[in-house]
Amino acid sequence: MLVFRKRGKKKKRKGVVSEEIRVRRPKSGEMYAIVEQRLGYNKMYVRCQDNKVRIGRVPGKYSRRLWIREGDLVIIKMWEIEVDKKCDIIFRYRPAQRDWLDNNNLLPEEMK
């Protein structure tokens, strides 16, 4: 007869502790944008805070970490050359972070 023994106690989950959310905000030279259309190969059209549509790309060091879909709120950094046409996408907000920004009135009206 086989006897199975317990290997340890199961850990109990404790209640959720409410913490203040730390949300990254744009620094100088950065702004909010919303992804409009994916173009392939880490490039996409983004509508920026100043109502211009730019081609955004995910740089190589972020490409494994950032999975971006249409409608996501992101932070972009404009290129030094071709400022009105191209930018880098450096951060994506999760839905809870976006809601927190919206509830605390930190998003511009164009991004809501």
Buried (B, 14 or more C-beta within 10 A) or exposed (E): EEEEEEEEEEEEEEEEEEEEEEBEEBEEEBBBBBBEEEEEEBBBBBBBBEEBBBBBBBEEEBEEEBEBEEEBBBBBBBBEEEEEEBBBBBBBBEEEBBEBBEEEEEBEEEBE
